[in-house]
Structure formats: C-alpha cells, structure tokens
Amino acid sequence: MKKVKKIFMVFTILAVLVIAGCSGNKSTANKSKEKGNTSGGTLIYGRATDTVTLDPHNLIDAESSRISKNIFETLIDYKKDGTEVVPKLAKEWTVSDDGKVWTFKLQENVKFHDGTDFNAEAVVYNFQRMMDDSHPQHKGDFSIFNRTFKGVIQEVKAPDEHTVEFILTAPNATFLPNLGITTFGIISPAALKEYGDNIKDHPVGTGPFKFVEWKPNDSVTLEKNDKYRVAGLPKLDKLMFKVIPDNSSRLTALKNGEIDLMDGINQSDLSSIEKNDSLQIFKRPAGSLGYLTFNLAKPPFDNVKVRQAINYAINKKGIIDTFYGPVAKPAKNMLPPFIWGYNDDVKGYEYNPEKAKALLAEAGFAGGFETEFSIMSTDRSYFPQPTKVAEAIKSDLAKIGITVKIVNYEWATYLSKLVKGEYAFAGIGRISENGDPDNFLFTMLSSESVQNRSAYKNEKVDELLRKAQTTIDKEERTKLYKEVQEIVYEDAPTIPLAYVETPLAGAAYVKGYVPHAIGYESLAEVYIEK
C-alpha cells in the first residue's frame, strides 16, 4: 500500500480528474451584532423552494443538499474555491497497486449530534444501508448511490475503529470524487435505528450545524454544533433557510433586513443591487446547465428528426437575453465549459425555424402536432422565471406548427413526475456535484443511470461512458467524453439551453461566504460583521 503523500501524487491523475478546469421580523443577526464581533447571531438564507427530504442518502435535489451539506459530512470534500479532493471525515487514504482497494483513516474523537461516536462501523453501516437490500434501514430509492456506486463497490469493511476499506469490483476513476457528493453524508446509526423511515425528518450528522425544526414550505432551522470538531467553527449561532417563492419578494425581504442572503435574482435587478451599498453580489461558478428534455418513450419524441427540429426552433439567445441576462450563455453540449472534457468543436443547433419546419415535414409532421410542456412553478438557478421561459418556448414552437400546453407543478411534485417519466417534454437542469464530466454525461445520458430523464439509449454512448469510468488517464477520458458529446448532438435527446454563472445577493455585513460550483456549500465559516 502507498502512503497518503504518494496517493496524492497518484491522485493528481484521479484528483485532477475532478478539478473543474418570509418573515416580517428583522434578522436576529442584524439586531445582535456589533462591529468587529464575528461570531454568533442568526443568518437567514432566502430561497425559492423547500427541501424535499433531510435523508441525504435519498436526496436528488439541490435544495435538500443545501441543508444536508451543513448537517452531514462526507469522507472527503472539495476545496472551498474548486473541486479538488480534500480530507473531511477521512483524514488520509491509500489505494492498492491494482486500484481496487481504498483504505481510509478516519478522524478521531468525532461525535454525532446525538452524542454517539463516529467510527468505522458507522461508515460501514451507512454504506450497507445503501447497497444491501436486506439492510433493516434500506428504505428509499438510493438513486444517487445506484447511479454512482452500484456495481462499483463490492464490499465495505472496518479493519479497526478508525479504518475503513472499500473493495471495488474494478479500478474506477470516479470513485474518490463521488465520495464527496452530499448524498454520502454519514448519518448516526443510532438515529437511523431510532427513527427508521422518519430519518428524513430527524437528521443527525457530524456537521457544523444541528437540526432544530422544519416547517414545510416555510423554513428549516439549524443551530450551532457547539461540539464541532473544528475549533472556532461554526461562527454563527443559527441558520434559517426561508422559503420565499417570488424573486422580487425575496429581494425586497433582503433590502428590508428580513433575510441576509438569497439566491434567485431576476437579471433585471442585478444592476440595482450592484449600485446598492448595503448589498453585495456573489457569483457561483458556471457549473450548472439548464436544459429541455424529451421523453423518448413517448411519440413523437422517439423520432430524431422531431427532436432536431425543436432544437432548431428554440431561440436560445432570445430567451437568455430576456430572462437570464449576462450571467448565462447559450449551451450546445450537456456539459458546461467549466468542466474539463468539454467539446467546443460541437457546432450546436442555431436558431433556424425554416430548417425546423423542413425536418418536421420529413418526420411526417408537416402540419405540426400538440404536446405538453412540463415545468416547475418556482425559479431555479438554471431556470429563472420558469413559466415565462416556458411561454417563450411555446411561442417559438407555435411558429413551426407545434401547439404547446404548459403544465406547472410545485417542486417536489415536479421531481416526482420526472422520476416516473410522467411528462412528454420538460425543462430541468443540473448542477455539478463533483466537477467530473461523468457527473453530467453518465448521469444524464447513460441508459444505466436512474437520472437519465429522457429515457435515451445509445449503445455506443453507453460503451464510451463505461470505458471513461474505468480509464485512469485524463487525456484518454477527455477523448471519450468529447466523442460522447458528438454522438449526443446528432441524437438530440435533449436541448442544452443555458450555461449559468448563478448570481446571489447578500447584505454587505455578510462575510466569509464563498458560493461553490456544486450549487451549495457549508456555511460554517460565514459570519456577520456590522
């Protein structure tokens, strides 16, 4: 076995793989802080949509991950300002010469929020919960585990109290970066046994904040873990995540001091925020993609010419200029340029309604057809003002003879509809979970992925994506991913719409906040300075 210093050298191969090129009351932080005092108080984070679950192993959305990231910790994490792998609950690791056995040395003297010990057996219990159908707590879909680790992890063992071994079925280039995905946060086994199915409402982790209360469609409140293993953290006494569905109302709450930090900004408001001395703009790196997806299991979207026609019919630049603004750029691949492996040689579909009409005629739909377009009812960073964007898409498609009925759903229901394939044509998005191309391309395009929303299947694409997972050389992986993007361009199972550098706004007194490319971050180092 190699020592950890050597593994970081080896993992320049692997770690480099992941380097990505409202309430009417004032915030208590506002009332309680004095200039120079950088600890204590409450920070209120305003957001458009509620959390779906507080069980990290069963989450599939960013709003649930936003909470989990502050309650739970994973074995490894990513740098605060990038996606390079760094230690977290594991302080070091080694890998066998054949790349199949990963050994992690764990942090010692770590407690879960319920006072029980974090140790190797807890890690084993958590992973067995996800991978073993007969495990007493194997309840849920475990869709991210199934997408990333099913068939990859053969066994998880605890040789001693502070050592965990993962035995893989084969070397895997995505194993280490995937361990940092928020869904693999370690839950207290005692809490799992106590709450069972209700763990989704009673999260117990080792993170900087402890769960206090969840008021559905209103707020999630966390409090400081005063026994957190990192001295001086967290700096805040409390965190509240407040649901305010409308972007303008959320901004008004920020200006009024009712919240301290917010996401979801109308592009028309950016200029006024920048000119306001009491506010500040943060920008999340462009690791997200807004896209439209066809359900290939439903005619006429099983016809490639229909899909290509609609790609030509959508005026991406017009939509971006009107609804996204300068924080977004038209997309042409299902991988953002922020992520290595991006294929800039793919030309993309230009806006060309006449070409779209010709393709529809070739497909046998010269007179057009009727369809439904499904969309979430509240803003997402990759899909601002979704109903208005949907109306613009409806207008574009009407020009080529396609009649669209728009159907809206609240966020949790919408996700359920997508998972079950209960849609024909829909708008959705993806935010990088770990900075690796696999996290976008395999997740959204492999027929083996449970998060392939389009039901797209191309045997060559599947073969290339599988090969990329087991190829260690980054240059070779890059070639494989570029070929995938070329094939997908022709097959058009989706319409890449926009690459988004997401803006957020905060009060000027909010310090230490660094938005992360994965779409959410720990707020342990954030503080108030007034």
VMD Tcl script that draws the C-alpha trace (Angstrom):
set ca {
  {0.00 0.00 0.00}
  {1.16 3.54 -0.70}
  {1.36 6.27 1.92}
  {-1.08 9.15 1.58}
  {1.56 11.55 0.26}
  {2.17 9.14 -2.59}
  {-1.51 8.73 -3.21}
  {-1.84 12.46 -3.72}
  {0.80 12.13 -6.43}
  {-1.08 9.26 -7.98}
  {-4.21 11.22 -7.45}
  {-3.05 14.04 -9.49}
  {-4.29 11.56 -12.04}
  {-7.51 10.99 -10.14}
  {-7.99 14.19 -8.16}
  {-7.08 16.23 -11.18}
  {-9.91 14.37 -12.85}
  {-12.25 16.38 -10.72}
  {-10.61 19.77 -10.88}
  {-13.04 21.84 -12.78}
  {-10.87 23.46 -15.06}
  {-40.78 35.48 4.51}
  {-40.89 36.61 8.00}
  {-41.84 40.15 8.99}
  {-39.14 40.26 11.71}
  {-35.64 41.57 11.27}
  {-32.83 39.01 11.19}
  {-31.55 38.39 14.71}
  {-28.04 38.71 13.30}
  {-28.84 42.25 12.23}
  {-30.06 43.17 15.70}
  {-27.41 41.44 17.77}
  {-24.11 42.14 16.03}
  {-21.66 44.87 16.90}
  {-18.81 45.98 14.66}
  {-15.77 43.72 14.95}
  {-17.67 40.84 16.56}
  {-17.52 37.93 14.10}
  {-19.33 35.15 15.89}
  {-22.87 34.43 16.97}
  {-26.19 35.57 15.63}
  {-28.57 34.08 13.09}
  {-28.23 34.16 9.33}
  {-31.40 33.80 7.25}
  {-30.98 32.41 3.75}
  {-33.87 33.16 1.40}
  {-34.66 30.62 -1.32}
  {-37.47 29.90 -3.76}
  {-38.20 26.27 -2.97}
  {-38.47 24.00 0.04}
  {-36.35 20.99 0.87}
  {-37.72 17.61 -0.27}
  {-36.01 15.33 2.27}
  {-33.48 15.53 5.10}
  {-32.29 11.97 4.49}
  {-29.08 12.55 2.50}
  {-29.00 9.01 1.12}
  {-32.30 9.60 -0.65}
  {-31.98 13.18 -1.80}
  {-31.92 14.04 -5.51}
  {-32.22 17.83 -5.46}
  {-30.08 20.86 -4.64}
  {-32.44 22.29 -2.02}
  {-32.20 19.13 0.07}
  {-28.44 19.05 -0.47}
  {-28.18 22.67 0.71}
  {-29.41 21.61 4.15}
  {-27.59 18.27 4.26}
  {-24.27 19.95 3.49}
  {-24.50 21.78 6.81}
  {-25.75 18.87 8.94}
  {-23.78 15.95 7.50}
  {-20.19 15.36 6.45}
  {-18.71 13.04 3.86}
  {-15.43 11.13 3.97}
  {-13.85 13.57 1.55}
  {-14.79 17.07 0.44}
  {-13.80 19.58 -2.24}
  {-11.71 22.71 -1.91}
  {-13.70 25.78 -0.93}
  {-12.90 27.50 -4.22}
  {-12.74 24.46 -6.53}
  {-13.46 20.75 -6.88}
  {-10.08 19.29 -5.96}
  {-10.48 16.50 -3.41}
  {-9.52 17.26 0.21}
  {-9.92 15.31 3.51}
  {-13.08 15.59 5.62}
  {-14.21 12.75 7.92}
  {-11.34 10.75 6.45}
  {-8.00 12.40 7.25}
  {-5.96 10.37 4.74}
  {-6.28 7.47 2.34}
  {-4.30 4.98 0.31}
  {-5.07 2.82 -2.71}
  {-3.73 -0.60 -3.65}
  {-1.49 -1.04 -6.68}
  {-4.33 -2.65 -8.63}
  {-6.63 0.31 -7.87}
  {-9.30 -1.89 -6.30}
  {-8.81 -1.44 -2.54}
  {-9.18 2.00 -0.99}
  {-8.23 2.37 2.69}
  {-9.37 5.45 4.63}
  {-8.01 6.54 8.01}
  {-10.77 8.38 9.87}
  {-10.74 11.48 12.06}
  {-10.76 10.52 15.74}
  {-12.81 11.81 18.66}
  {-15.70 12.84 16.40}
  {-19.26 12.71 17.75}
  {-22.61 12.67 16.03}
  {-25.09 15.33 17.15}
  {-26.81 12.74 19.35}
  {-23.56 12.17 21.28}
  {-22.76 8.76 19.79}
  {-19.35 8.01 18.31}
  {-18.42 8.42 14.68}
  {-16.22 5.47 13.73}
  {-15.53 2.91 11.02}
  {-18.56 0.81 11.93}
  {-20.78 3.85 11.41}
  {-19.37 4.31 7.90}
  {-19.91 0.62 7.11}
  {-23.48 0.78 8.46}
  {-24.27 3.77 6.24}
  {-22.92 2.25 3.04}
  {-24.51 -1.12 3.75}
  {-27.80 0.72 4.19}
  {-27.48 1.99 0.61}
  {-26.08 -1.13 -1.04}
  {-27.71 -4.05 0.77}
  {-31.37 -4.73 0.02}
  {-31.68 -6.77 3.22}
  {-30.35 -3.99 5.48}
  {-33.03 -3.02 8.06}
  {-32.73 0.65 7.04}
  {-32.66 0.08 3.28}
  {-35.75 2.19 2.67}
  {-35.92 4.56 -0.27}
  {-34.71 4.82 -3.85}
  {-30.98 5.48 -3.16}
  {-30.86 6.76 -6.72}
  {-27.53 8.60 -6.49}
  {-25.85 5.58 -4.89}
  {-27.28 3.34 -7.60}
  {-26.06 5.71 -10.28}
  {-22.53 6.15 -8.91}
  {-21.59 3.09 -6.84}
  {-23.90 0.18 -7.64}
  {-21.72 -2.49 -9.25}
  {-18.63 -0.42 -8.33}
  {-18.35 -1.13 -4.58}
  {-18.08 -4.83 -3.85}
  {-17.63 -4.62 -0.08}
  {-17.07 -2.13 2.74}
  {-15.12 -3.30 5.81}
  {-13.90 -1.89 9.13}
  {-10.49 -3.45 9.98}
  {-10.38 -1.33 13.13}
  {-12.24 1.50 14.83}
  {-10.71 4.23 12.68}
  {-10.08 2.43 9.38}
  {-12.49 1.73 6.52}
  {-11.75 -0.34 3.44}
  {-13.71 -0.10 0.20}
  {-13.16 -3.07 -2.10}
  {-14.13 -2.22 -5.68}
  {-15.07 -4.60 -8.45}
  {-12.58 -2.83 -10.75}
  {-10.46 0.33 -10.74}
  {-12.74 3.34 -11.05}
  {-11.68 6.89 -11.92}
  {-14.78 8.45 -10.38}
  {-14.80 6.62 -7.04}
  {-12.92 9.17 -4.93}
  {-14.59 12.35 -6.22}
  {-18.00 10.69 -5.97}
  {-17.44 10.03 -2.25}
  {-17.73 13.77 -1.67}
  {-21.24 14.04 -3.10}
  {-23.53 15.26 -0.33}
  {-25.75 12.19 -0.56}
  {-22.92 10.15 1.02}
  {-23.04 12.12 4.26}
  {-22.68 9.83 7.25}
  {-25.83 9.51 9.39}
  {-25.79 8.43 13.03}
  {-26.58 4.69 13.04}
  {-28.34 5.17 16.38}
  {-30.62 7.78 14.79}
  {-31.30 5.52 11.81}
  {-32.34 2.74 14.16}
  {-34.47 5.08 16.27}
  {-36.29 6.94 13.51}
  {-36.35 4.43 10.64}
  {-38.42 5.84 7.77}
  {-38.71 9.13 9.63}
  {-34.97 9.86 9.47}
  {-35.97 12.21 6.63}
  {-37.46 14.47 9.31}
  {-34.84 13.87 12.04}
  {-31.37 14.25 10.51}
  {-28.40 13.52 12.78}
  {-24.89 14.02 11.42}
  {-21.44 15.23 12.48}
  {-21.54 18.59 10.68}
  {-21.17 22.16 11.95}
  {-24.91 22.65 12.45}
  {-27.60 20.58 14.17}
  {-31.19 20.22 13.06}
  {-33.82 22.14 15.03}
  {-37.04 22.39 13.03}
  {-38.55 22.01 9.57}
  {-41.76 23.88 8.80}
  {-42.75 22.55 5.36}
  {-42.93 25.23 2.67}
  {-41.76 27.81 5.18}
  {-38.38 27.25 6.81}
  {-35.67 24.91 8.03}
  {-33.81 25.97 11.17}
  {-30.38 24.72 12.26}
  {-28.32 25.63 15.31}
  {-24.63 25.65 16.07}
  {-22.98 22.32 16.86}
  {-21.06 23.59 19.88}
  {-19.05 20.36 19.99}
  {-17.94 20.55 16.36}
  {-14.50 19.05 15.88}
  {-13.05 22.15 14.14}
  {-12.09 24.84 16.66}
  {-13.83 28.17 16.13}
  {-16.46 26.80 13.78}
  {-19.21 27.36 13.03}
  {-19.21 31.10 13.57}
  {-22.98 31.54 13.56}
  {-25.36 30.51 16.36}
  {-28.20 29.67 13.99}
  {-29.09 29.22 10.34}
  {-32.56 29.56 8.89}
  {-33.43 28.66 5.30}
  {-36.57 30.64 4.48}
  {-38.87 29.88 1.54}
  {-39.98 32.97 -0.38}
  {-41.12 31.73 -3.79}
  {-41.05 35.01 -5.72}
  {-37.67 36.51 -6.67}
  {-38.83 40.12 -6.31}
  {-40.40 39.46 -2.91}
  {-37.20 37.76 -1.79}
  {-35.13 40.75 -2.85}
  {-37.49 43.10 -1.02}
  {-37.03 40.96 2.11}
  {-33.26 41.28 1.73}
  {-33.46 45.06 1.37}
  {-35.71 45.22 4.43}
  {-33.33 43.18 6.56}
  {-35.76 40.26 6.89}
  {-33.20 37.90 5.32}
  {-29.44 38.19 4.99}
  {-28.57 36.11 1.93}
  {-30.58 34.95 -1.09}
  {-30.43 33.08 -4.36}
  {-32.67 33.51 -7.40}
  {-32.19 37.03 -8.77}
  {-34.08 38.47 -11.71}
  {-31.49 39.61 -14.22}
  {-33.29 42.97 -14.42}
  {-32.43 43.54 -10.73}
  {-28.68 42.91 -10.98}
  {-27.75 46.49 -11.80}
  {-29.72 47.99 -8.90}
  {-28.20 45.51 -6.45}
  {-24.69 46.37 -7.61}
  {-25.40 50.07 -7.03}
  {-26.78 49.48 -3.52}
  {-24.02 49.98 -0.93}
  {-25.90 47.95 1.66}
  {-25.94 44.88 -0.61}
  {-23.40 42.72 -2.42}
  {-23.41 40.29 -5.34}
  {-21.87 36.81 -5.16}
  {-21.37 34.66 -8.26}
  {-21.43 30.89 -8.25}
  {-19.00 29.40 -10.84}
  {-20.76 28.26 -14.01}
  {-21.01 24.59 -13.14}
  {-24.71 24.40 -13.93}
  {-26.77 23.69 -17.02}
  {-30.39 24.48 -17.80}
  {-31.84 22.18 -20.44}
  {-35.01 20.83 -22.02}
  {-35.56 17.11 -22.09}
  {-37.74 14.98 -24.33}
  {-39.32 11.75 -23.12}
  {-38.15 9.41 -25.88}
  {-40.61 6.77 -24.68}
  {-43.48 8.97 -25.88}
  {-44.18 9.66 -29.57}
  {-43.41 11.80 -31.47}
  {-40.25 12.39 -29.43}
  {-38.98 8.93 -30.34}
  {-38.34 10.43 -33.79}
  {-34.88 12.00 -34.03}
  {-35.95 14.46 -36.74}
  {-38.69 15.82 -34.49}
  {-36.14 16.36 -31.73}
  {-33.69 18.02 -34.11}
  {-36.47 20.24 -35.45}
  {-37.33 21.51 -31.98}
  {-33.64 22.15 -31.30}
  {-33.58 24.43 -34.34}
  {-36.88 26.07 -33.35}
  {-35.81 27.35 -29.89}
  {-34.35 30.85 -29.83}
  {-31.83 30.28 -27.02}
  {-30.19 33.69 -27.29}
  {-33.53 35.47 -27.14}
  {-34.54 33.50 -24.03}
  {-31.19 34.13 -22.34}
  {-31.13 37.84 -23.16}
  {-34.68 38.26 -21.81}
  {-34.73 36.01 -18.74}
  {-31.16 35.07 -17.75}
  {-29.11 38.15 -18.60}
  {-25.32 38.42 -18.58}
  {-24.83 35.55 -16.11}
  {-25.71 32.93 -18.77}
  {-24.51 31.83 -22.19}
  {-26.26 29.69 -24.82}
  {-25.47 26.00 -24.36}
  {-24.62 23.46 -27.03}
  {-23.44 20.44 -25.01}
  {-24.74 18.58 -21.97}
  {-21.50 19.51 -20.20}
  {-20.62 23.08 -19.12}
  {-17.33 24.60 -20.38}
  {-16.38 24.93 -16.69}
  {-15.89 21.15 -16.59}
  {-12.86 19.56 -18.27}
  {-13.72 17.35 -21.23}
  {-15.99 19.95 -22.83}
  {-16.11 19.62 -26.64}
  {-16.05 23.08 -28.16}
  {-15.91 21.61 -31.68}
  {-19.56 20.60 -31.50}
  {-21.30 23.31 -33.53}
  {-24.67 23.27 -31.79}
  {-28.11 23.98 -33.25}
  {-28.58 27.53 -34.48}
  {-31.97 29.22 -34.36}
  {-33.49 28.33 -37.74}
  {-37.31 27.98 -37.85}
  {-37.33 27.20 -41.59}
  {-34.95 24.29 -41.12}
  {-37.09 23.16 -38.20}
  {-40.21 23.13 -40.41}
  {-38.40 21.12 -43.08}
  {-37.30 18.50 -40.57}
  {-40.83 18.26 -39.14}
  {-42.14 17.62 -42.65}
  {-39.52 14.92 -43.22}
  {-40.63 13.32 -39.96}
  {-44.22 13.22 -41.16}
  {-45.47 16.20 -39.12}
  {-45.75 18.93 -41.75}
  {-48.88 20.17 -40.00}
  {-47.25 20.08 -36.58}
  {-48.74 18.37 -33.51}
  {-49.91 19.05 -29.96}
  {-47.88 18.35 -26.83}
  {-47.49 19.28 -23.18}
  {-44.51 21.13 -21.75}
  {-43.95 20.48 -18.03}
  {-42.18 22.98 -15.83}
  {-41.56 23.69 -12.14}
  {-43.58 26.54 -10.63}
  {-40.69 28.24 -8.81}
  {-37.38 29.63 -10.02}
  {-34.24 27.55 -10.19}
  {-30.75 28.97 -10.68}
  {-30.53 27.22 -14.05}
  {-34.16 28.04 -14.93}
  {-35.15 31.56 -13.81}
  {-38.75 32.65 -14.25}
  {-39.68 29.16 -15.49}
  {-43.26 29.97 -16.51}
  {-42.12 32.92 -18.62}
  {-39.38 30.83 -20.22}
  {-41.98 28.17 -20.95}
  {-44.20 30.79 -22.61}
  {-41.28 31.85 -24.82}
  {-40.68 28.21 -25.80}
  {-44.39 27.83 -26.53}
  {-44.23 30.86 -28.80}
  {-41.17 29.57 -30.65}
  {-42.78 26.18 -31.26}
  {-46.03 27.75 -32.43}
  {-44.04 29.27 -35.31}
  {-43.33 25.78 -36.67}
  {-46.83 24.44 -36.08}
  {-46.41 22.77 -32.69}
  {-49.17 23.61 -30.19}
  {-47.93 23.53 -26.59}
  {-49.91 23.27 -23.37}
  {-47.87 24.37 -20.36}
  {-48.36 22.45 -17.11}
  {-46.83 23.68 -13.83}
  {-46.06 21.71 -10.68}
  {-44.57 22.64 -7.32}
  {-41.01 21.44 -6.89}
  {-41.41 18.12 -5.05}
  {-44.29 17.03 -7.27}
  {-42.36 18.08 -10.35}
  {-39.36 15.99 -9.39}
  {-41.63 13.01 -8.81}
  {-43.17 13.44 -12.27}
  {-39.74 13.50 -13.88}
  {-38.52 10.46 -11.97}
  {-41.60 8.48 -13.02}
  {-41.39 9.64 -16.65}
  {-44.81 11.29 -16.37}
  {-44.12 14.01 -18.93}
  {-43.60 14.43 -22.67}
  {-41.33 17.48 -22.85}
  {-39.92 19.32 -19.84}
  {-37.48 21.90 -18.54}
  {-34.93 20.94 -15.91}
  {-31.27 21.48 -15.04}
  {-28.18 20.04 -13.47}
  {-25.57 21.43 -11.10}
  {-22.14 19.82 -10.84}
  {-21.91 17.53 -7.83}
  {-18.16 16.96 -8.03}
  {-16.58 18.64 -11.07}
  {-16.15 15.42 -13.05}
  {-17.59 15.04 -16.61}
  {-19.05 11.68 -15.61}
  {-21.31 13.52 -13.19}
  {-23.02 15.22 -16.12}
  {-22.66 12.89 -19.09}
  {-23.16 9.49 -17.46}
  {-25.84 10.83 -15.13}
  {-27.99 12.39 -17.84}
  {-27.21 10.23 -20.89}
  {-26.33 6.67 -19.90}
  {-29.17 4.16 -20.17}
  {-27.76 2.67 -16.95}
  {-28.34 5.89 -14.99}
  {-31.51 6.25 -12.93}
  {-31.28 10.01 -13.52}
  {-31.42 9.73 -17.31}
  {-34.68 11.67 -17.59}
  {-35.07 11.36 -21.37}
  {-35.01 7.52 -21.48}
  {-32.23 7.96 -24.04}
  {-30.35 4.82 -25.03}
  {-27.42 4.60 -27.42}
  {-25.22 1.52 -27.06}
  {-22.13 3.35 -28.31}
  {-22.65 6.16 -25.80}
  {-23.12 3.61 -23.00}
  {-19.91 1.85 -24.03}
  {-17.89 5.08 -24.13}
  {-19.21 6.25 -20.75}
  {-18.46 2.92 -19.09}
  {-14.94 2.96 -20.54}
  {-14.39 6.51 -19.29}
  {-15.25 5.44 -15.74}
  {-12.53 2.77 -15.69}
  {-9.88 4.71 -17.63}
  {-7.42 6.42 -15.31}
  {-5.63 8.58 -17.88}
  {-7.29 12.01 -18.03}
  {-6.31 12.67 -21.64}
  {-7.93 9.42 -22.76}
  {-11.04 10.12 -20.71}
  {-11.26 13.55 -22.36}
  {-11.28 11.94 -25.82}
  {-14.04 9.58 -24.77}
  {-16.21 12.36 -23.39}
  {-15.73 14.50 -26.48}
  {-16.89 11.62 -28.67}
  {-19.97 11.18 -26.49}
  {-20.88 14.85 -26.99}
  {-20.60 14.50 -30.77}
  {-22.95 11.50 -30.84}
  {-25.44 13.15 -28.50}
  {-25.50 16.28 -30.67}
  {-26.80 14.17 -33.57}
  {-29.24 12.13 -31.47}
  {-30.65 15.27 -29.76}
  {-32.35 13.59 -26.76}
  {-32.25 17.00 -25.04}
  {-31.89 20.70 -25.79}
  {-28.97 22.24 -23.86}
  {-30.31 25.72 -23.14}
  {-28.01 27.77 -20.91}
  {-24.73 27.61 -19.01}
  {-25.29 29.68 -15.88}
  {-22.95 31.57 -13.57}
  {-25.50 31.92 -10.82}
  {-25.76 35.28 -9.04}
  {-26.67 35.52 -5.37}
  {-27.18 38.61 -3.23}
  {-26.41 39.32 0.39}
  {-26.30 42.11 2.90}
  {-22.97 43.90 2.95}
  {-22.37 42.70 6.51}
  {-22.31 39.02 5.45}
  {-18.68 37.88 5.41}
  {-16.87 34.65 4.60}
  {-19.44 33.40 2.11}
  {-17.97 31.63 -0.94}
  {-20.51 30.09 -3.35}
  {-19.35 26.68 -4.54}
  {-19.56 25.26 -8.05}
  {-21.55 22.23 -6.84}
  {-24.53 24.50 -6.12}
  {-24.48 24.61 -2.31}
  {-21.87 24.90 0.41}
  {-21.13 24.65 4.11}
  {-21.88 27.92 5.89}
  {-19.59 27.11 8.82}
  {-17.18 29.95 8.01}
  {-19.80 32.60 7.32}
  {-20.14 35.39 9.85}
  {-21.82 38.75 10.40}
  {-19.78 41.92 10.70}
  {-21.62 45.15 11.46}
}
mol new
graphics top color blue
foreach p $ca { graphics top sphere $p radius 0.5 }
foreach p [lrange $ca 0 end-1] q [lrange $ca 1 end] { graphics top cylinder $p $q radius 0.2 }
display resetview
